[in-house]
């Protein structure tokens, strides 16, 4: 009986270690997602410079696509303001050790071109780990019907 328990523990141990490591990696990706959203709401372009990849492709719900410099300029000018971003239903899928995709939903409150907009989106965020930090490489969002 004791031998059976030891064999069971030894076989489950590595699986548990993998699951714990995966949960930890998932938590780090979601933390990067949250930190980016917070920087966007605060219009913290300095923080965003490190959280966004230099080759960023950012596609808004309108279909407009921006590169990193354009997106940062739009935020800094006040043309686009994120008042609140409330993500939910997020799942993380890893693409090897250096890539991750977040599939989620979010409630958004933004000001764009002088208009206040409140809506829900589904989004896809692609992250790449650079020097141990997760950077957003691509963003695609779709506005959900009211």
Secondary structure as the mmCIF struct_conf table of DSSP 4:
data_model
#
loop_
_struct_conf.conf_type_id
_struct_conf.id
_struct_conf.beg_label_comp_id
_struct_conf.beg_label_asym_id
_struct_conf.beg_label_seq_id
_struct_conf.end_label_comp_id
_struct_conf.end_label_asym_id
_struct_conf.end_label_seq_id
HELX_RH_AL_P HELX_RH_AL_P1 UNK A 2 UNK A 41
TURN_TY1_P TURN_TY1_P1 UNK A 42 UNK A 43
HELX_RH_AL_P HELX_RH_AL_P2 UNK A 45 UNK A 51
STRN STRN1 UNK A 52 UNK A 59
TURN_TY1_P TURN_TY1_P2 UNK A 61 UNK A 62
BEND BEND1 UNK A 63 UNK A 63
STRN STRN2 UNK A 65 UNK A 66
HELX_RH_AL_P HELX_RH_AL_P3 UNK A 68 UNK A 77
TURN_TY1_P TURN_TY1_P3 UNK A 78 UNK A 78
BEND BEND2 UNK A 79 UNK A 79
STRN STRN3 UNK A 80 UNK A 94
BEND BEND3 UNK A 95 UNK A 98
STRN STRN4 UNK A 99 UNK A 112
TURN_TY1_P TURN_TY1_P4 UNK A 113 UNK A 114
STRN STRN5 UNK A 115 UNK A 130
TURN_TY1_P TURN_TY1_P5 UNK A 131 UNK A 132
STRN STRN6 UNK A 133 UNK A 143
HELX_LH_PP_P HELX_LH_PP_P1 UNK A 144 UNK A 145
#
